[in-house]
Amino acid sequence: MKTILTRRTIRKYADREVSEELLNRLFTEAARTQTMGNLQLYSVVVTRDPAMKEQLAPAHFNQPMVKQAPVVLTICADFRRTSLWARCRQAEPGYDNFLSFINASTDALLFTQTLCNLMDEEGLGYCYLGTTVYMPSMIIDSLKLPRLVMPVATLTVGWPAEEPPLSDRLPTASFVHNETYRDYTPQAIDTYYHDKEQLPENQHFVEINHKETLAQIFTDIRYTRKDNEAMSEGLLAALKQQGFL
């Protein structure tokens, strides 16, 4: 079976080193992924020091794996290196804008996904932390990220000490549109979300949170409008701080 079909998010890690040699080889291989203009608009900050993990943890809501994982990788959208290269070669860069952030973020996230696939093949476990863009200023300060460098993804990495069940996925028909976008009818929504809503663990989650539907778990508890708006303000402030706005 293809490794991607058994991919799991790993949050518990064995007390075993992830060697610098292995990581550097995976970084080199992942660098073959596609990139805008062949510029490789990303950088990776490798954190192994327990004190630095302790410093990063609050930015990720103190999720235990940040401190427990042997390695924490912060992948950044980086237009600083390219801009400095341009200036050192008598060229004037124009990359202090939002479009350049989007381009560098795309590069960084493509690199991140390729790296994840390579780590799967090696048997490494990892957890992708979406919290990276929630409170980016804390990460910027901790890692001393200069202008035109913005954190966009974090991976906790180690050798797995657990084998959690596979998470559910929507059917392929729910996200593939032929020729033009096909908007969703209530009947289609019922069809596509039926299996997810019927999973015992999801029904239990609804019950213990005293909600009527699984969707309310996401809108009222996990990803609320209030939190989204507040963290959007923080993200925009960080983009201004880093020179992309």
VOBA-1610 file (N, C-alpha, C; in pm, whole numbers, padded with zeros to 5 digits, always signed):
BEGIN
Met+00083-00119+00000Met+00000+00000+00000Met+00087+00125+00000Lys+00047+00229-00073Lys+00122+00352-00077Lys+00127+00415+00062Thr+00243+00471+00097Thr+00261+00530+00229Thr+00161+00641+00255Ile+00130+00720+00153Ile+00040+00833+00172Ile-00097+00787+00220Leu-00137+00666+00185Leu-00270+00617+00223Leu-00275+00574+00368Thr-00160+00563+00433Thr-00156+00527+00576Thr-00093+00638+00659Arg-00087+00759+00605Arg-00026+00871+00676Arg-00106+00906+00801Arg-00034+00920+00911Arg-00096+00956+01038Arg-00026+01077+01099Thr-00100+01156+01172Thr-00039+01263+01249Thr+00014+01206+01379Ile+00142+01226+01405Ile+00207+01168+01523Ile+00236+01279+01624Arg+00186+01261+01745Arg+00206+01360+01851Arg+00289+01307+01967Lys+00320+01178+01966Lys+00403+01118+02071Lys+00526+01054+02006Tyr+00644+01082+02063Tyr+00769+01042+01999Tyr+00856+00959+02092Ala+00930+00867+02032Ala+01025+00785+02108Ala+01144+00870+02151Asp+01207+00825+02256Asp+01328+00893+02306Asp+01446+00848+02220Arg+01449+00898+02100Arg+01549+00857+02001Arg+01584+00977+01914Glu+01709+00999+01891Glu+01756+01115+01815Glu+01716+01106+01669Val+01686+01221+01611Val+01673+01236+01467Val+01802+01303+01422Ser+01885+01230+01352Ser+02020+01280+01324Ser+02020+01400+01232Glu+02121+01484+01250Glu+02139+01599+01162Glu+02165+01553+01019Glu+02238+01442+01005Glu+02268+01388+00873Glu+02140+01350+00799Leu+02048+01282+00869Leu+01922+01242+00806Leu+01840+01364+00768Leu+01826+01460+00860Leu+01747+01578+00831Leu+01803+01656+00712Asn+01935+01673+00710Asn+01995+01748+00600Asn+01974+01678+00466Arg+01978+01544+00468Arg+01952+01471+00343Arg+01809+01494+00298Leu+01714+01491+00392Leu+01575+01513+00356Leu+01551+01657+00309Phe+01620+01753+00371Phe+01609+01892+00325Phe+01659+01904+00181Thr+01771+01839+00153Thr+01828+01844+00018Thr+01734+01784-00084Glu+01673+01671-00048Glu+01580+01606-00139Glu+01453+01690-00157Ala+01402+01746-00047Ala+01280+01826-00054Ala+01301+01952-00136Ala+01425+01999-00143Ala+01455+02120-00219Ala+01436+02100-00369Arg+01416+01977-00414Arg+01387+01952-00554Arg+01241+01982-00590Thr+01161+02018-00492Thr+01021+02050-00522Thr+01011+02176-00606Gln+00895+02198-00668Gln+00878+02313-00756Gln+00888+02443-00676Thr+00935+02549-00742Thr+00957+02678-00675Thr+00947+02791-00777Met+00895+02905-00734Met+00876+03018-00825Met+01010+03073-00875Gly+01027+03075-01006Gly+01146+03133-01065Gly+01276+03066-01023Asn+01265+02943-00971Asn+01382+02870-00922Asn+01455+02949-00811Leu+01378+03024-00731Leu+01436+03110-00628Leu+01438+03046-00488Gln+01360+02941-00466Gln+01353+02874-00335Gln+01328+02976-00224Leu+01207+03027-00223Leu+01171+03137-00133Leu+01128+03087+00005Tyr+01216+03009+00069Tyr+01186+02954+00201Tyr+01315+02936+00279Ser+01299+02931+00411Ser+01407+02893+00502Ser+01348+02804+00610Val+01432+02722+00671Val+01389+02631+00777Val+01473+02659+00901Val+01407+02683+01013Val+01478+02698+01141Val+01461+02567+01217Val+01573+02502+01249Val+01573+02374+01320Val+01593+02400+01469Thr+01500+02354+01549Thr+01508+02373+01694Thr+01523+02238+01763Arg+01634+02223+01834Arg+01659+02103+01914Arg+01673+02135+02062Asp+01720+02254+02093Asp+01748+02294+02230Asp+01619+02299+02313Pro+01615+02230+02427Pro+01493+02229+02510Pro+01448+02368+02552Ala+01543+02456+02579Ala+01506+02592+02621Ala+01436+02667+02508Met+01481+02644+02384Met+01417+02709+02271Met+01278+02650+02245Lys+01263+02520+02264Lys+01131+02459+02250Lys+01035+02518+02354Glu+01087+02535+02475Glu+01008+02596+02582Glu+00962+02736+02543Gln+01048+02808+02476Gln+01016+02944+02434Gln+00913+02946+02321Leu+00919+02846+02233Leu+00826+02838+02121Leu+00688+02786+02163Ala+00683+02706+02265Ala+00560+02635+02301Ala+00438+02727+02318Pro+00450+02842+02388Pro+00330+02927+02404Pro+00270+02974+02272Ala+00352+02991+02169Ala+00301+03033+02039Ala+00215+02925+01975His+00231+02802+02025His+00153+02688+01973His+00058+02635+02080Phe+00009+02727+02165Phe-00088+02694+02268Phe-00039+02584+02362Asn+00093+02578+02379Asn+00157+02483+02471Asn+00117+02338+02443Gln+00101+02305+02316Gln+00074+02165+02282Gln+00196+02081+02323Pro+00175+01971+02394Pro+00286+01896+02454Pro+00394+01852+02356Met+00356+01820+02232Met+00456+01767+02139Met+00562+01869+02100Val+00535+01999+02121Val+00635+02099+02087Val+00759+02081+02174Lys+00738+02049+02301Lys+00852+02030+02393Lys+00901+01886+02394Gln+00812+01793+02359Gln+00850+01652+02369Gln+00920+01599+02244Ala+00892+01658+02129Ala+00952+01611+02003Ala+01103+01636+02002Pro+01181+01546+01947Pro+01326+01569+01936Pro+01362+01692+01855Val+01280+01722+01752Val+01311+01833+01663Val+01182+01910+01633Val+01194+02041+01630Val+01084+02127+01583Val+01137+02205+01463Leu+01064+02200+01354Leu+01103+02271+01232Leu+01005+02384+01206Thr+01056+02505+01193Thr+00973+02619+01156Thr+01009+02659+01014Ile+00913+02644+00923Ile+00938+02675+00782Ile+00886+02815+00755Cys+00971+02896+00694Cys+00940+03038+00675Cys+00934+03075+00528Ala+00840+03163+00497Ala+00841+03232+00368Ala+00954+03334+00375Asp+01049+03325+00283Asp+01172+03405+00295Asp+01205+03476+00163Phe+01180+03606+00161Phe+01224+03687+00048Phe+01346+03770+00085Arg+01395+03756+00207Arg+01512+03833+00251Arg+01637+03789+00176Arg+01659+03658+00171Arg+01781+03608+00106Arg+01787+03652-00039Thr+01675+03638-00111Thr+01671+03679-00252Thr+01692+03829-00266Ser+01633+03907-00176Ser+01648+04053-00183Ser+01791+04095-00156Leu+01856+04031-00060Leu+01996+04063-00031Leu+02085+04023-00148Trp+02056+03910-00209Trp+02131+03866-00327Trp+02118+03970-00438Ala+01995+04019-00459Ala+01974+04119-00564Ala+02057+04244-00537Arg+02053+04294-00414Arg+02126+04416-00382Arg+02276+04397-00393Cys+02323+04278-00360Cys+02466+04250-00373Cys+02510+04237-00519Arg+02412+04230-00609Arg+02443+04214-00752Arg+02389+04332-00834Gln+02382+04448-00770Gln+02342+04572-00838Gln+02201+04562-00898Ala+02111+04496-00827Ala+01971+04486-00869Ala+01884+04533-00753Glu+01777+04605-00785Glu+01690+04659-00680Glu+01564+04573-00667Pro+01549+04500-00555Pro+01434+04411-00538Pro+01307+04488-00507Gly+01195+04430-00545Gly+01065+04490-00516Gly+00973+04389-00453Tyr+01018+04329-00344Tyr+00947+04215-00287Tyr+00889+04242-00148Asp+00876+04369-00112Asp+00817+04406+00016Asp+00668+04435-00003Asn+00595+04333-00044Asn+00452+04349-00074Asn+00380+04216-00053Phe+00248+04224-00054Phe+00167+04107-00021Phe+00179+03995-00125Leu+00186+04031-00252Leu+00201+03928-00355Leu+00328+03846-00332Ser+00436+03914-00295Ser+00561+03843-00270Ser+00548+03749-00150Phe+00472+03791-00049Phe+00447+03701+00065Phe+00372+03576+00019Ile+00270+03596-00066Ile+00194+03480-00115Ile+00285+03388-00195Asn+00369+03443-00281Asn+00460+03360-00360Asn+00558+03284-00271Ala+00614+03352-00173Ala+00710+03286-00083Ala+00639+03182+00004Ser+00516+03213+00047Ser+00440+03116+00126Ser+00411+02990+00045Thr+00375+03008-00081Thr+00349+02893-00168Thr+00474+02807-00179Asp+00589+02870-00204Asp+00715+02797-00208Asp+00739+02720-00080Ala+00721+02789+00033Ala+00749+02728+00163Ala+00657+02611+00192Leu+00529+02623+00157Leu+00435+02516+00186Leu+00451+02398+00091Leu+00488+02424-00034Leu+00521+02314-00124Leu+00642+02236-00072Phe+00744+02308-00028Phe+00861+02244+00031Phe+00821+02162+00153Thr+00735+02219+00236Thr+00691+02150+00358Thr+00621+02020+00326Gln+00531+02020+00228Gln+00459+01899+00194Gln+00552+01793+00136Thr+00645+01835+00051Thr+00742+01738-00002Thr+00824+01678+00111Leu+00866+01762+00206Leu+00942+01714+00320Leu+00861+01613+00402Cys+00733+01642+00422Cys+00646+01549+00494Cys+00639+01414+00424Asn+00623+01415+00293Asn+00618+01289+00218Asn+00747+01210+00232Leu+00860+01280+00229Leu+00989+01214+00243Leu+01006+01156+00383Met+00958+01229+00484Met+00968+01179+00621Met+00881+01055+00640Asp+00766+01053+00574Asp+00682+00933+00577Asp+00759+00811+00526Glu+00829+00831+00415Glu+00903+00720+00356Glu+01015+00670+00446Glu+01070+00758+00530Glu+01177+00721+00622Glu+01126+00659+00751Gly+00994+00665+00772Gly+00937+00613+00895Gly+00932+00714+01008Leu+00968+00839+00979Leu+00958+00944+01080Leu+00812+00982+01102Gly+00783+01028+01222Gly+00650+01081+01252Gly+00657+01231+01265Tyr+00546+01296+01238Tyr+00545+01442+01247Tyr+00402+01490+01270Cys+00394+01612+01320Cys+00265+01680+01335Cys+00277+01819+01274Tyr+00188+01851+01184Tyr+00184+01983+01122Tyr+00103+02075+01213Leu+00166+02184+01258Leu+00100+02274+01352Leu+00042+02395+01278Gly-00088+02397+01265Gly-00154+02511+01201Gly-00147+02637+01286Thr-00107+02623+01411Thr-00098+02737+01502Thr+00010+02837+01463Thr+00095+02803+01369Thr+00206+02891+01330Thr+00159+03030+01290Val+00046+03039+01222Val-00002+03169+01176Val-00101+03232+01273Tyr-00123+03169+01389Tyr-00215+03226+01487Tyr-00150+03337+01568Met-00027+03311+01614Met+00045+03411+01693Met+00188+03424+01640Pro+00202+03466+01514Pro+00334+03463+01450Pro+00437+03555+01515Ser+00393+03663+01576Ser+00490+03757+01635Ser+00573+03690+01744Met+00513+03598+01819Met+00587+03527+01923Met+00697+03441+01861Ile+00666+03379+01748Ile+00766+03297+01679Ile+00875+03385+01618Ile+00834+03496+01558Ile+00930+03590+01499Ile+01030+03637+01604Asp+00979+03672+01722Asp+01068+03720+01829Asp+01159+03609+01880Ser+01103+03491+01901Ser+01182+03379+01956Ser+01294+03337+01862Leu+01264+03333+01732Leu+01361+03286+01634Leu+01442+03398+01570Lys+01415+03522+01614Lys+01489+03639+01564Lys+01480+03649+01411Leu+01359+03636+01361Leu+01338+03641+01216Leu+01345+03786+01168Pro+01429+03815+01069Pro+01443+03952+01020Pro+01332+03989+00922Arg+01338+04111+00873Arg+01243+04162+00775Arg+01238+04071+00651Leu+01119+04054+00598Leu+01090+03971+00480Leu+01108+03821+00506Val+01102+03782+00634Val+01098+03640+00671Val+00977+03620+00762Met+00889+03528+00724Met+00761+03510+00794Met+00735+03361+00817Pro+00711+03319+00942Pro+00681+03177+00967Pro+00545+03140+00910Val+00540+03027+00840Val+00413+02984+00782Val+00377+02840+00818Ala+00471+02762+00866Ala+00441+02622+00901Ala+00539+02574+01007Thr+00490+02485+01092Thr+00576+02422+01193Thr+00550+02272+01193Leu+00658+02194+01203Leu+00648+02049+01214Leu+00720+02004+01339Thr+00653+01926+01424Thr+00724+01854+01529Thr+00761+01719+01470Val+00885+01677+01492Val+00938+01560+01421Val+01008+01465+01516Gly+00987+01335+01496Gly+01057+01234+01574Gly+01017+01095+01526Trp+01070+00995+01595Trp+01032+00857+01564Trp+00904+00824+01640Pro+00803+00768+01574Pro+00672+00751+01636Pro+00675+00662+01760Ala+00597+00705+01860Ala+00576+00623+01980Ala+00427+00593+01994Glu+00354+00602+01884Glu+00212+00573+01882Glu+00171+00538+01739Glu+00055+00476+01726Glu-00001+00449+01594Glu-00150+00481+01599Pro-00183+00610+01591Pro-00323+00650+01602Pro-00402+00603+01481Pro-00534+00598+01492Pro-00615+00557+01378Pro-00607+00661+01266Leu-00634+00615+01144Leu-00639+00707+01033Leu-00756+00803+01051Ser-00734+00930+01019Ser-00843+01027+01026Ser-00930+01016+00902Asp-01055+01056+00917Asp-01149+01043+00805Asp-01122+01149+00700Arg-01168+01126+00579Arg-01158+01219+00468Arg-01289+01222+00391Leu-01322+01339+00337Leu-01440+01351+00252Leu-01418+01273+00122Pro-01526+01226+00057Pro-01510+01154-00069Pro-01454+01245-00179Thr-01386+01185-00273Thr-01323+01260-00382Thr-01423+01347-00456Ala-01543+01296-00476Ala-01645+01370-00550Ala-01681+01502-00482Ser-01651+01515-00354Ser-01689+01637-00281Ser-01600+01755-00314Phe-01481+01729-00367Phe-01390+01841-00393Phe-01339+01849-00537Val-01379+01759-00622Val-01338+01763-00763Val-01451+01823-00846His-01418+01927-00924His-01516+01996-01009His-01467+01987-01153Asn-01548+01937-01242Asn-01510+01923-01382Asn-01551+02045-01463Glu-01453+02105-01529Glu-01471+02219-01619Glu-01503+02349-01546Thr-01607+02354-01467Thr-01640+02474-01389Thr-01678+02430-01247Tyr-01676+02528-01158Tyr-01713+02499-01019Tyr-01861+02462-01011Arg-01891+02354-00945Arg-02028+02307-00927Arg-02068+02338-00782Asp-02155+02435-00764Asp-02191+02472-00627Asp-02267+02359-00559Tyr-02269+02363-00426Tyr-02323+02252-00347Tyr-02468+02275-00308Thr-02550+02178-00336Thr-02689+02180-00291Thr-02695+02122-00150Pro-02803+02150-00075Pro-02817+02087+00056Pro-02812+01934+00048Gln-02866+01880-00061Gln-02865+01733-00078Gln-02722+01682-00095Ala-02640+01757-00171Ala-02500+01717-00189Ala-02424+01725-00057Ile-02450+01830+00020Ile-02386+01842+00151Ile-02423+01723+00239Asp-02548+01684+00238Asp-02593+01567+00316Asp-02514+01442+00275Thr-02498+01425+00145Thr-02428+01307+00093Thr-02281+01307+00131Tyr-02214+01420+00109Tyr-02070+01426+00128Tyr-02029+01422+00275Tyr-02111+01473+00363Tyr-02074+01481+00505Tyr-02137+01370+00589His-02214+01284+00525His-02286+01180+00600His-02191+01091+00681Asp-02090+01036+00615Asp-02002+00941+00684Asp-01925+01009+00798Lys-01877+01130+00775Lys-01806+01203+00881Lys-01897+01225+01002Glu-02019+01265+00976Glu-02111+01296+01086Glu-02157+01172+01161Gln-02151+01057+01094Gln-02197+00933+01158Gln-02087+00860+01234Leu-01964+00906+01225Leu-01857+00840+01299Leu-01886+00847+01449Pro-01873+00737+01522Pro-01904+00737+01666Pro-01825+00842+01743Glu-01696+00860+01709Glu-01617+00957+01783Glu-01667+01100+01761Asn-01714+01128+01639Asn-01767+01261+01612Asn-01902+01282+01680Gln-01985+01181+01681Gln-02113+01192+01750Gln-02091+01210+01900His-01991+01142+01953His-01958+01157+02096His-01909+01298+02124Phe-01829+01352+02033Phe-01776+01486+02048Phe-01891+01588+02053Val-01991+01570+01967Val-02108+01657+01967Val-02182+01647+02100Glu-02197+01524+02147Glu-02273+01500+02270Glu-02207+01564+02392Ile-02077+01542+02409Ile-02010+01591+02530Ile-01995+01743+02530Asn-02005+01803+02411Asn-01997+01949+02403Asn-02135+02015+02398His-02237+01932+02413His-02375+01981+02420His-02412+02064+02297Lys-02376+02011+02181Lys-02410+02076+02055Lys-02510+01989+01978Glu-02570+02049+01876Glu-02667+01976+01795Glu-02604+01908+01675Thr-02499+01970+01618Thr-02438+01917+01497Thr-02285+01924+01508Leu-02218+01844+01425Leu-02072+01848+01421Leu-02023+01983+01370Ala-02094+02042+01278Ala-02054+02173+01225Ala-02044+02277+01336Gln-02132+02267+01436Gln-02128+02363+01547Gln-02003+02349+01631Ile-01944+02231+01631Ile-01816+02213+01702Ile-01709+02304+01641Phe-01712+02311+01509Phe-01612+02392+01439Phe-01643+02541+01449Thr-01769+02579+01432Thr-01803+02722+01430Thr-01808+02783+01569Asp-01849+02704+01671Asp-01872+02759+01804Asp-01759+02732+01902Ile-01673+02631+01872Ile-01570+02593+01969Ile-01430+02598+01909Arg-01409+02529+01800Arg-01272+02514+01748Arg-01222+02637+01673Tyr-01301+02687+01579Tyr-01259+02799+01495Tyr-01368+02906+01494Thr-01375+02981+01600Thr-01483+03078+01615Thr-01455+03206+01538Arg-01561+03280+01507Arg-01545+03409+01440Arg-01459+03502+01525Lys-01484+03508+01653Lys-01409+03596+01743Lys-01260+03567+01736Asp-01224+03439+01747Asp-01082+03401+01742Asp-01022+03429+01605Asn-01097+03396+01500Asn-01046+03418+01365Asn-01018+03566+01339Glu-01108+03651+01383Glu-01089+03794+01360Glu-00972+03848+01442Ala-00960+03803+01567Ala-00850+03849+01651Ala-00716+03803+01597Met-00708+03678+01555Met-00581+03627+01504Met-00550+03682+01365Ser-00653+03719+01290Ser-00630+03786+01162Ser-00560+03920+01185Glu-00602+03991+01287Glu-00538+04118+01319Glu-00391+04097+01355Gly-00365+03992+01433Gly-00226+03961+01469Gly-00142+03923+01349Leu-00201+03848+01257Leu-00130+03807+01136Leu-00098+03928+01049Leu-00194+04018+01032Leu-00170+04138+00951Leu-00063+04226+01016Ala-00067+04235+01149Ala+00035+04315+01219Ala+00173+04255+01199Ala+00182+04121+01202Ala+00311+04055+01182Ala+00361+04074+01039Leu+00271+04069+00942Leu+00311+04092+00803Leu+00364+04234+00784Lys+00302+04330+00851Lys+00354+04467+00846Lys+00491+04476+00912Gln+00503+04410+01029Gln+00631+04409+01101Gln+00743+04350+01016Gln+00711+04248+00940Gln+00812+04181+00859Gln+00830+04244+00720Gly+00753+04348+00690Gly+00774+04423+00567Gly+00699+04378+00445Phe+00598+04289+00465Phe+00522+04240+00350Phe+00395+04321+00324Leu+00362+04413+00415Leu+00245+04499+00394Leu+00286+04644+00417
//
